[in-house]
Amino acid sequence: MCSWRSTTAWGTGAGDDLLGLVAGRIRGCLRPSDTAARIGGDEFAVLLGDCRAGQAVPVAQRLIDAIKQPFAVGGQEVFIGAPARPAGPSATSGPGTRRCPTSSGCRSTS
């Protein structure tokens, strides 16, 4: 997702509008036990609470499908991307944990 492009083309209000619309779509895809947060710039993170094996993939697919749909910003249809980066089995560091500090990629801590 590149909100800075919308900010450059249409001004900061459009970028803010787009971020708000993205946040709303993310919330609409989550279960009550899940948490979403904007972690900086145009990046969001989702924590799936009480998630069992196999439950993360359908949630991730719902998020990707929702974000792929156009957003109406400033009278224009805006399309953005949604790279999904899976994290490890726990929110703490350790073997198997993956951290995604930026949308450019993940690194394993093991």
Order of alpha helices (4+ residues) and beta strands (2+ residues): alpha-alpha-beta-beta-alpha-beta-beta-beta-beta
